[in-house]
Amino acid sequence: RMLFIGNSFTYYFGTAFMFKEIARTEGHQVDAVIGVKGSQSFEEHIRLFMSLDAIKQGNFDYAFLQDTSPNAATYAETGSPTVLAACNKINALTLASSPSCQLVYERTWACTADNYRGYGSYDKLDYLLKTGTEKLVADVDHKGVIVSPIGLGFRVGREQNLSLIYSDNKHQNRAGAYMKACIN
């Protein structure tokens, strides 16, 4: 039983449904509950009715939690207490309904949109996403959160000239969604 909480980086091209299909082809039955809304951060999800309803369904084995990319980068730079508090809150809400759930933070990918989200280069944004996600996992109250290294997959794909980004230069395309599902 899987929970997916996120935003457009979660729902573009139906990544959670691809995850279910990949699992099914390997002989696993997956019951997926999805709470997604475009541009939402953890801070917004902890107040969003549909996300709270998804989390409260409980009894999840895994929860794939995807915050907005700028939050991980901001946390790498500033250690923002607001970002950390939202992570702790979404973890606590998820574990209250699913005490033995494995929490998985999705490390997102760097993209060219908005001048690399205002960081000026692919390498800088990619480094901040990696560092920020790892720092959040180390700093949250609940120890045992793991990182799904999706951003690393996108980096390797980029280095091999694979097209994984949609024409908006931000979201995953169909191949990127498939790769994200495979990594999860």
mmCIF file of the C-alpha atoms, coordinates in Angstrom:
data_MODEL
# 
_entry.id   MODEL 
# 
loop_
_atom_site.group_PDB 
_atom_site.id 
_atom_site.type_symbol 
_atom_site.label_atom_id 
_atom_site.label_alt_id 
_atom_site.label_comp_id 
_atom_site.label_asym_id 
_atom_site.label_entity_id 
_atom_site.label_seq_id 
_atom_site.pdbx_PDB_ins_code 
_atom_site.Cartn_x 
_atom_site.Cartn_y 
_atom_site.Cartn_z 
_atom_site.occupancy 
_atom_site.B_iso_or_equiv 
_atom_site.pdbx_formal_charge 
_atom_site.auth_seq_id 
_atom_site.auth_comp_id 
_atom_site.auth_asym_id 
_atom_site.auth_atom_id 
_atom_site.pdbx_PDB_model_num 
ATOM 1   C CA . ARG A 1 1   ? 0.000  0.000  0.000   1.00 0.00 ? 1   ARG A CA 1 
ATOM 2   C CA . MET A 1 2   ? 1.590  3.246  -1.220  1.00 0.00 ? 2   MET A CA 1 
ATOM 3   C CA . LEU A 1 3   ? 0.944  6.918  -0.560  1.00 0.00 ? 3   LEU A CA 1 
ATOM 4   C CA . PHE A 1 4   ? 2.049  9.577  -3.048  1.00 0.00 ? 4   PHE A CA 1 
ATOM 5   C CA . ILE A 1 5   ? 1.948  13.213 -1.901  1.00 0.00 ? 5   ILE A CA 1 
ATOM 6   C CA . GLY A 1 6   ? 3.262  15.894 -4.228  1.00 0.00 ? 6   GLY A CA 1 
ATOM 7   C CA . ASN A 1 7   ? 2.600  18.393 -6.957  1.00 0.00 ? 7   ASN A CA 1 
ATOM 8   C CA . SER A 1 8   ? 2.957  18.564 -10.736 1.00 0.00 ? 8   SER A CA 1 
ATOM 9   C CA . PHE A 1 9   ? 6.343  16.809 -10.490 1.00 0.00 ? 9   PHE A CA 1 
ATOM 10  C CA . THR A 1 10  ? 4.318  13.898 -9.102  1.00 0.00 ? 10  THR A CA 1 
ATOM 11  C CA . TYR A 1 11  ? 1.350  13.894 -11.471 1.00 0.00 ? 11  TYR A CA 1 
ATOM 12  C CA . TYR A 1 12  ? 2.803  14.818 -14.894 1.00 0.00 ? 12  TYR A CA 1 
ATOM 13  C CA . PHE A 1 13  ? 2.295  11.762 -17.113 1.00 0.00 ? 13  PHE A CA 1 
ATOM 14  C CA . GLY A 1 14  ? 0.870  9.710  -14.242 1.00 0.00 ? 14  GLY A CA 1 
ATOM 15  C CA . THR A 1 15  ? 4.065  8.633  -12.510 1.00 0.00 ? 15  THR A CA 1 
ATOM 16  C CA . ALA A 1 16  ? 2.222  6.903  -9.639  1.00 0.00 ? 16  ALA A CA 1 
ATOM 17  C CA . PHE A 1 17  ? 0.170  4.893  -12.127 1.00 0.00 ? 17  PHE A CA 1 
ATOM 18  C CA . MET A 1 18  ? 3.343  3.942  -13.991 1.00 0.00 ? 18  MET A CA 1 
ATOM 19  C CA . PHE A 1 19  ? 4.757  2.807  -10.626 1.00 0.00 ? 19  PHE A CA 1 
ATOM 20  C CA . LYS A 1 20  ? 1.692  0.578  -10.134 1.00 0.00 ? 20  LYS A CA 1 
ATOM 21  C CA . GLU A 1 21  ? 2.052  -0.922 -13.610 1.00 0.00 ? 21  GLU A CA 1 
ATOM 22  C CA . ILE A 1 22  ? 5.765  -1.595 -13.189 1.00 0.00 ? 22  ILE A CA 1 
ATOM 23  C CA . ALA A 1 23  ? 5.039  -3.340 -9.878  1.00 0.00 ? 23  ALA A CA 1 
ATOM 24  C CA . ARG A 1 24  ? 2.188  -5.331 -11.452 1.00 0.00 ? 24  ARG A CA 1 
ATOM 25  C CA . THR A 1 25  ? 4.434  -6.598 -14.262 1.00 0.00 ? 25  THR A CA 1 
ATOM 26  C CA . GLU A 1 26  ? 6.809  -7.846 -11.549 1.00 0.00 ? 26  GLU A CA 1 
ATOM 27  C CA . GLY A 1 27  ? 3.963  -9.701 -9.806  1.00 0.00 ? 27  GLY A CA 1 
ATOM 28  C CA . HIS A 1 28  ? 3.173  -7.158 -7.067  1.00 0.00 ? 28  HIS A CA 1 
ATOM 29  C CA . GLN A 1 29  ? -0.258 -5.755 -6.360  1.00 0.00 ? 29  GLN A CA 1 
ATOM 30  C CA . VAL A 1 30  ? -0.030 -2.072 -5.394  1.00 0.00 ? 30  VAL A CA 1 
ATOM 31  C CA . ASP A 1 31  ? -2.814 -0.090 -3.802  1.00 0.00 ? 31  ASP A CA 1 
ATOM 32  C CA . ALA A 1 32  ? -1.862 3.549  -4.380  1.00 0.00 ? 32  ALA A CA 1 
ATOM 33  C CA . VAL A 1 33  ? -3.452 6.566  -2.750  1.00 0.00 ? 33  VAL A CA 1 
ATOM 34  C CA . ILE A 1 34  ? -2.524 9.868  -4.312  1.00 0.00 ? 34  ILE A CA 1 
ATOM 35  C CA . GLY A 1 35  ? -2.734 13.408 -2.933  1.00 0.00 ? 35  GLY A CA 1 
ATOM 36  C CA . VAL A 1 36  ? -1.458 15.865 -5.531  1.00 0.00 ? 36  VAL A CA 1 
ATOM 37  C CA . LYS A 1 37  ? -2.060 19.476 -6.459  1.00 0.00 ? 37  LYS A CA 1 
ATOM 38  C CA . GLY A 1 38  ? 0.109  21.685 -8.642  1.00 0.00 ? 38  GLY A CA 1 
ATOM 39  C CA . SER A 1 39  ? 2.759  23.881 -6.997  1.00 0.00 ? 39  SER A CA 1 
ATOM 40  C CA . GLN A 1 40  ? 2.046  22.582 -3.497  1.00 0.00 ? 40  GLN A CA 1 
ATOM 41  C CA . SER A 1 41  ? 4.728  22.383 -0.830  1.00 0.00 ? 41  SER A CA 1 
ATOM 42  C CA . PHE A 1 42  ? 4.616  20.265 2.325   1.00 0.00 ? 42  PHE A CA 1 
ATOM 43  C CA . GLU A 1 43  ? 3.549  23.384 4.216   1.00 0.00 ? 43  GLU A CA 1 
ATOM 44  C CA . GLU A 1 44  ? 0.517  23.647 1.938   1.00 0.00 ? 44  GLU A CA 1 
ATOM 45  C CA . HIS A 1 45  ? -0.205 19.894 1.907   1.00 0.00 ? 45  HIS A CA 1 
ATOM 46  C CA . ILE A 1 46  ? -0.544 19.813 5.708   1.00 0.00 ? 46  ILE A CA 1 
ATOM 47  C CA . ARG A 1 47  ? -3.498 22.207 5.330   1.00 0.00 ? 47  ARG A CA 1 
ATOM 48  C CA . LEU A 1 48  ? -4.940 20.809 2.092   1.00 0.00 ? 48  LEU A CA 1 
ATOM 49  C CA . PHE A 1 49  ? -8.080 18.726 2.671   1.00 0.00 ? 49  PHE A CA 1 
ATOM 50  C CA . MET A 1 50  ? -7.436 16.225 -0.120  1.00 0.00 ? 50  MET A CA 1 
ATOM 51  C CA . SER A 1 51  ? -3.873 15.588 1.028   1.00 0.00 ? 51  SER A CA 1 
ATOM 52  C CA . LEU A 1 52  ? -4.943 15.169 4.651   1.00 0.00 ? 52  LEU A CA 1 
ATOM 53  C CA . ASP A 1 53  ? -7.723 12.817 3.548   1.00 0.00 ? 53  ASP A CA 1 
ATOM 54  C CA . ALA A 1 54  ? -5.228 10.715 1.565   1.00 0.00 ? 54  ALA A CA 1 
ATOM 55  C CA . ILE A 1 55  ? -2.803 10.551 4.507   1.00 0.00 ? 55  ILE A CA 1 
ATOM 56  C CA . LYS A 1 56  ? -5.569 9.645  6.993   1.00 0.00 ? 56  LYS A CA 1 
ATOM 57  C CA . GLN A 1 57  ? -6.542 6.574  4.952   1.00 0.00 ? 57  GLN A CA 1 
ATOM 58  C CA . GLY A 1 58  ? -3.506 5.029  6.632   1.00 0.00 ? 58  GLY A CA 1 
ATOM 59  C CA . ASN A 1 59  ? -1.935 1.605  6.762   1.00 0.00 ? 59  ASN A CA 1 
ATOM 60  C CA . PHE A 1 60  ? 0.664  2.547  4.148   1.00 0.00 ? 60  PHE A CA 1 
ATOM 61  C CA . ASP A 1 61  ? 3.824  0.551  3.653   1.00 0.00 ? 61  ASP A CA 1 
ATOM 62  C CA . TYR A 1 62  ? 5.569  3.418  1.847   1.00 0.00 ? 62  TYR A CA 1 
ATOM 63  C CA . ALA A 1 63  ? 4.890  7.129  1.540   1.00 0.00 ? 63  ALA A CA 1 
ATOM 64  C CA . PHE A 1 64  ? 6.566  8.912  -1.380  1.00 0.00 ? 64  PHE A CA 1 
ATOM 65  C CA . LEU A 1 65  ? 6.665  12.574 -0.357  1.00 0.00 ? 65  LEU A CA 1 
ATOM 66  C CA . GLN A 1 66  ? 7.644  15.220 -2.896  1.00 0.00 ? 66  GLN A CA 1 
ATOM 67  C CA . ASP A 1 67  ? 8.042  18.825 -1.729  1.00 0.00 ? 67  ASP A CA 1 
ATOM 68  C CA . THR A 1 68  ? 8.497  21.747 -4.115  1.00 0.00 ? 68  THR A CA 1 
ATOM 69  C CA . SER A 1 69  ? 12.037 21.814 -5.502  1.00 0.00 ? 69  SER A CA 1 
ATOM 70  C CA . PRO A 1 70  ? 12.849 25.322 -4.276  1.00 0.00 ? 70  PRO A CA 1 
ATOM 71  C CA . ASN A 1 71  ? 12.330 24.185 -0.668  1.00 0.00 ? 71  ASN A CA 1 
ATOM 72  C CA . ALA A 1 72  ? 15.179 21.668 -0.740  1.00 0.00 ? 72  ALA A CA 1 
ATOM 73  C CA . ALA A 1 73  ? 17.450 24.229 -2.384  1.00 0.00 ? 73  ALA A CA 1 
ATOM 74  C CA . THR A 1 74  ? 16.444 26.894 0.146   1.00 0.00 ? 74  THR A CA 1 
ATOM 75  C CA . TYR A 1 75  ? 17.070 24.481 3.012   1.00 0.00 ? 75  TYR A CA 1 
ATOM 76  C CA . ALA A 1 76  ? 20.548 23.723 1.672   1.00 0.00 ? 76  ALA A CA 1 
ATOM 77  C CA . GLU A 1 77  ? 21.348 27.442 1.647   1.00 0.00 ? 77  GLU A CA 1 
ATOM 78  C CA . THR A 1 78  ? 19.615 28.718 4.776   1.00 0.00 ? 78  THR A CA 1 
ATOM 79  C CA . GLY A 1 79  ? 18.435 25.817 6.919   1.00 0.00 ? 79  GLY A CA 1 
ATOM 80  C CA . SER A 1 80  ? 14.956 27.399 6.836   1.00 0.00 ? 80  SER A CA 1 
ATOM 81  C CA . PRO A 1 81  ? 13.026 26.489 10.016  1.00 0.00 ? 81  PRO A CA 1 
ATOM 82  C CA . THR A 1 82  ? 9.753  26.798 8.049   1.00 0.00 ? 82  THR A CA 1 
ATOM 83  C CA . VAL A 1 83  ? 10.808 24.096 5.581   1.00 0.00 ? 83  VAL A CA 1 
ATOM 84  C CA . LEU A 1 84  ? 11.989 21.804 8.389   1.00 0.00 ? 84  LEU A CA 1 
ATOM 85  C CA . ALA A 1 85  ? 8.789  22.346 10.401  1.00 0.00 ? 85  ALA A CA 1 
ATOM 86  C CA . ALA A 1 86  ? 6.646  21.400 7.397   1.00 0.00 ? 86  ALA A CA 1 
ATOM 87  C CA . CYS A 1 87  ? 8.702  18.231 6.854   1.00 0.00 ? 87  CYS A CA 1 
ATOM 88  C CA . ASN A 1 88  ? 8.305  17.268 10.509  1.00 0.00 ? 88  ASN A CA 1 
ATOM 89  C CA . LYS A 1 89  ? 4.555  17.918 10.357  1.00 0.00 ? 89  LYS A CA 1 
ATOM 90  C CA . ILE A 1 90  ? 3.921  15.871 7.202   1.00 0.00 ? 90  ILE A CA 1 
ATOM 91  C CA . ASN A 1 91  ? 6.057  13.058 8.635   1.00 0.00 ? 91  ASN A CA 1 
ATOM 92  C CA . ALA A 1 92  ? 4.093  13.125 11.918  1.00 0.00 ? 92  ALA A CA 1 
ATOM 93  C CA . LEU A 1 93  ? 0.726  13.146 10.135  1.00 0.00 ? 93  LEU A CA 1 
ATOM 94  C CA . THR A 1 94  ? 1.740  10.249 7.903   1.00 0.00 ? 94  THR A CA 1 
ATOM 95  C CA . LEU A 1 95  ? 3.155  8.166  10.757  1.00 0.00 ? 95  LEU A CA 1 
ATOM 96  C CA . ALA A 1 96  ? 0.083  8.827  12.940  1.00 0.00 ? 96  ALA A CA 1 
ATOM 97  C CA . SER A 1 97  ? -2.038 6.946  10.392  1.00 0.00 ? 97  SER A CA 1 
ATOM 98  C CA . SER A 1 98  ? 0.695  4.510  9.316   1.00 0.00 ? 98  SER A CA 1 
ATOM 99  C CA . PRO A 1 99  ? 3.129  3.924  12.214  1.00 0.00 ? 99  PRO A CA 1 
ATOM 100 C CA . SER A 1 100 ? 5.305  1.388  10.386  1.00 0.00 ? 100 SER A CA 1 
ATOM 101 C CA . CYS A 1 101 ? 5.358  3.292  7.092   1.00 0.00 ? 101 CYS A CA 1 
ATOM 102 C CA . GLN A 1 102 ? 8.689  3.873  5.334   1.00 0.00 ? 102 GLN A CA 1 
ATOM 103 C CA . LEU A 1 103 ? 8.898  7.577  4.520   1.00 0.00 ? 103 LEU A CA 1 
ATOM 104 C CA . VAL A 1 104 ? 10.624 8.367  1.217   1.00 0.00 ? 104 VAL A CA 1 
ATOM 105 C CA . TYR A 1 105 ? 11.568 11.910 0.209   1.00 0.00 ? 105 TYR A CA 1 
ATOM 106 C CA . GLU A 1 106 ? 11.854 12.362 -3.511  1.00 0.00 ? 106 GLU A CA 1 
ATOM 107 C CA . ARG A 1 107 ? 14.956 14.296 -4.508  1.00 0.00 ? 107 ARG A CA 1 
ATOM 108 C CA . THR A 1 108 ? 13.807 16.250 -7.539  1.00 0.00 ? 108 THR A CA 1 
ATOM 109 C CA . TRP A 1 109 ? 15.783 17.371 -10.551 1.00 0.00 ? 109 TRP A CA 1 
ATOM 110 C CA . ALA A 1 110 ? 17.413 20.528 -11.775 1.00 0.00 ? 110 ALA A CA 1 
ATOM 111 C CA . CYS A 1 111 ? 15.857 22.211 -14.785 1.00 0.00 ? 111 CYS A CA 1 
ATOM 112 C CA . THR A 1 112 ? 16.442 25.264 -16.938 1.00 0.00 ? 112 THR A CA 1 
ATOM 113 C CA . ALA A 1 113 ? 13.097 26.955 -16.167 1.00 0.00 ? 113 ALA A CA 1 
ATOM 114 C CA . ASP A 1 114 ? 13.304 30.403 -14.567 1.00 0.00 ? 114 ASP A CA 1 
ATOM 115 C CA . ASN A 1 115 ? 17.115 30.571 -14.881 1.00 0.00 ? 115 ASN A CA 1 
ATOM 116 C CA . TYR A 1 116 ? 17.482 27.265 -13.042 1.00 0.00 ? 116 TYR A CA 1 
ATOM 117 C CA . ARG A 1 117 ? 14.908 28.356 -10.439 1.00 0.00 ? 117 ARG A CA 1 
ATOM 118 C CA . GLY A 1 118 ? 16.956 31.505 -9.884  1.00 0.00 ? 118 GLY A CA 1 
ATOM 119 C CA . TYR A 1 119 ? 20.219 29.678 -9.116  1.00 0.00 ? 119 TYR A CA 1 
ATOM 120 C CA . GLY A 1 120 ? 21.838 30.435 -12.482 1.00 0.00 ? 120 GLY A CA 1 
ATOM 121 C CA . SER A 1 121 ? 23.209 27.019 -13.434 1.00 0.00 ? 121 SER A CA 1 
ATOM 122 C CA . TYR A 1 122 ? 22.247 23.393 -13.663 1.00 0.00 ? 122 TYR A CA 1 
ATOM 123 C CA . ASP A 1 123 ? 25.162 22.284 -11.478 1.00 0.00 ? 123 ASP A CA 1 
ATOM 124 C CA . LYS A 1 124 ? 24.383 24.740 -8.676  1.00 0.00 ? 124 LYS A CA 1 
ATOM 125 C CA . LEU A 1 125 ? 20.675 23.866 -8.557  1.00 0.00 ? 125 LEU A CA 1 
ATOM 126 C CA . ASP A 1 126 ? 21.386 20.127 -8.776  1.00 0.00 ? 126 ASP A CA 1 
ATOM 127 C CA . TYR A 1 127 ? 23.909 20.393 -5.928  1.00 0.00 ? 127 TYR A CA 1 
ATOM 128 C CA . LEU A 1 128 ? 21.470 22.368 -3.740  1.00 0.00 ? 128 LEU A CA 1 
ATOM 129 C CA . LEU A 1 129 ? 18.627 19.900 -4.386  1.00 0.00 ? 129 LEU A CA 1 
ATOM 130 C CA . LYS A 1 130 ? 20.869 16.973 -3.432  1.00 0.00 ? 130 LYS A CA 1 
ATOM 131 C CA . THR A 1 131 ? 22.377 18.697 -0.404  1.00 0.00 ? 131 THR A CA 1 
ATOM 132 C CA . GLY A 1 132 ? 19.078 20.139 0.808   1.00 0.00 ? 132 GLY A CA 1 
ATOM 133 C CA . THR A 1 133 ? 17.222 16.833 0.579   1.00 0.00 ? 133 THR A CA 1 
ATOM 134 C CA . GLU A 1 134 ? 20.014 14.999 2.416   1.00 0.00 ? 134 GLU A CA 1 
ATOM 135 C CA . LYS A 1 135 ? 20.165 17.728 5.080   1.00 0.00 ? 135 LYS A CA 1 
ATOM 136 C CA . LEU A 1 136 ? 16.402 17.568 5.616   1.00 0.00 ? 136 LEU A CA 1 
ATOM 137 C CA . VAL A 1 137 ? 16.536 13.794 6.045   1.00 0.00 ? 137 VAL A CA 1 
ATOM 138 C CA . ALA A 1 138 ? 19.313 14.242 8.621   1.00 0.00 ? 138 ALA A CA 1 
ATOM 139 C CA . ASP A 1 139 ? 17.517 17.051 10.481  1.00 0.00 ? 139 ASP A CA 1 
ATOM 140 C CA . VAL A 1 140 ? 13.899 15.821 10.674  1.00 0.00 ? 140 VAL A CA 1 
ATOM 141 C CA . ASP A 1 141 ? 12.651 14.441 13.979  1.00 0.00 ? 141 ASP A CA 1 
ATOM 142 C CA . HIS A 1 142 ? 11.840 11.003 12.538  1.00 0.00 ? 142 HIS A CA 1 
ATOM 143 C CA . LYS A 1 143 ? 15.023 9.103  11.770  1.00 0.00 ? 143 LYS A CA 1 
ATOM 144 C CA . GLY A 1 144 ? 14.776 6.530  9.025   1.00 0.00 ? 144 GLY A CA 1 
ATOM 145 C CA . VAL A 1 145 ? 13.483 8.689  6.173   1.00 0.00 ? 145 VAL A CA 1 
ATOM 146 C CA . ILE A 1 146 ? 15.163 7.589  2.955   1.00 0.00 ? 146 ILE A CA 1 
ATOM 147 C CA . VAL A 1 147 ? 15.818 9.510  -0.251  1.00 0.00 ? 147 VAL A CA 1 
ATOM 148 C CA . SER A 1 148 ? 14.662 8.393  -3.674  1.00 0.00 ? 148 SER A CA 1 
ATOM 149 C CA . PRO A 1 149 ? 17.506 9.720  -5.865  1.00 0.00 ? 149 PRO A CA 1 
ATOM 150 C CA . ILE A 1 150 ? 15.357 10.768 -8.809  1.00 0.00 ? 150 ILE A CA 1 
ATOM 151 C CA . GLY A 1 151 ? 17.456 13.885 -9.377  1.00 0.00 ? 151 GLY A CA 1 
ATOM 152 C CA . LEU A 1 152 ? 20.531 11.706 -9.849  1.00 0.00 ? 152 LEU A CA 1 
ATOM 153 C CA . GLY A 1 153 ? 18.701 9.735  -12.541 1.00 0.00 ? 153 GLY A CA 1 
ATOM 154 C CA . PHE A 1 154 ? 17.845 12.971 -14.328 1.00 0.00 ? 154 PHE A CA 1 
ATOM 155 C CA . ARG A 1 155 ? 21.457 14.125 -14.049 1.00 0.00 ? 155 ARG A CA 1 
ATOM 156 C CA . VAL A 1 156 ? 22.768 10.879 -15.563 1.00 0.00 ? 156 VAL A CA 1 
ATOM 157 C CA . GLY A 1 157 ? 20.135 11.102 -18.292 1.00 0.00 ? 157 GLY A CA 1 
ATOM 158 C CA . ARG A 1 158 ? 21.125 14.687 -19.052 1.00 0.00 ? 158 ARG A CA 1 
ATOM 159 C CA . GLU A 1 159 ? 24.810 13.720 -19.258 1.00 0.00 ? 159 GLU A CA 1 
ATOM 160 C CA . GLN A 1 160 ? 23.860 11.019 -21.767 1.00 0.00 ? 160 GLN A CA 1 
ATOM 161 C CA . ASN A 1 161 ? 21.717 13.441 -23.812 1.00 0.00 ? 161 ASN A CA 1 
ATOM 162 C CA . LEU A 1 162 ? 18.456 11.663 -22.967 1.00 0.00 ? 162 LEU A CA 1 
ATOM 163 C CA . SER A 1 163 ? 15.306 13.728 -23.293 1.00 0.00 ? 163 SER A CA 1 
ATOM 164 C CA . LEU A 1 164 ? 13.576 13.504 -19.900 1.00 0.00 ? 164 LEU A CA 1 
ATOM 165 C CA . ILE A 1 165 ? 12.167 17.034 -19.561 1.00 0.00 ? 165 ILE A CA 1 
ATOM 166 C CA . TYR A 1 166 ? 8.905  18.271 -21.062 1.00 0.00 ? 166 TYR A CA 1 
ATOM 167 C CA . SER A 1 167 ? 8.831  21.223 -23.472 1.00 0.00 ? 167 SER A CA 1 
ATOM 168 C CA . ASP A 1 168 ? 8.177  23.639 -20.564 1.00 0.00 ? 168 ASP A CA 1 
ATOM 169 C CA . ASN A 1 169 ? 11.811 23.011 -19.459 1.00 0.00 ? 169 ASN A CA 1 
ATOM 170 C CA . LYS A 1 170 ? 10.657 22.066 -15.962 1.00 0.00 ? 170 LYS A CA 1 
ATOM 171 C CA . HIS A 1 171 ? 8.425  19.006 -15.689 1.00 0.00 ? 171 HIS A CA 1 
ATOM 172 C CA . GLN A 1 172 ? 9.240  15.448 -16.604 1.00 0.00 ? 172 GLN A CA 1 
ATOM 173 C CA . ASN A 1 173 ? 8.162  14.181 -20.012 1.00 0.00 ? 173 ASN A CA 1 
ATOM 174 C CA . ARG A 1 174 ? 6.760  10.667 -20.470 1.00 0.00 ? 174 ARG A CA 1 
ATOM 175 C CA . ALA A 1 175 ? 10.249 9.094  -20.434 1.00 0.00 ? 175 ALA A CA 1 
ATOM 176 C CA . GLY A 1 176 ? 11.167 11.144 -17.343 1.00 0.00 ? 176 GLY A CA 1 
ATOM 177 C CA . ALA A 1 177 ? 7.971  10.020 -15.604 1.00 0.00 ? 177 ALA A CA 1 
ATOM 178 C CA . TYR A 1 178 ? 8.792  6.397  -16.404 1.00 0.00 ? 178 TYR A CA 1 
ATOM 179 C CA . MET A 1 179 ? 12.325 6.786  -15.080 1.00 0.00 ? 179 MET A CA 1 
ATOM 180 C CA . LYS A 1 180 ? 10.995 8.442  -11.894 1.00 0.00 ? 180 LYS A CA 1 
ATOM 181 C CA . ALA A 1 181 ? 8.603  5.520  -11.378 1.00 0.00 ? 181 ALA A CA 1 
ATOM 182 C CA . CYS A 1 182 ? 11.422 3.018  -11.934 1.00 0.00 ? 182 CYS A CA 1 
ATOM 183 C CA . ILE A 1 183 ? 13.673 4.761  -9.399  1.00 0.00 ? 183 ILE A CA 1 
ATOM 184 C CA . ASN A 1 184 ? 10.899 4.832  -6.801  1.00 0.00 ? 184 ASN A CA 1 
# 
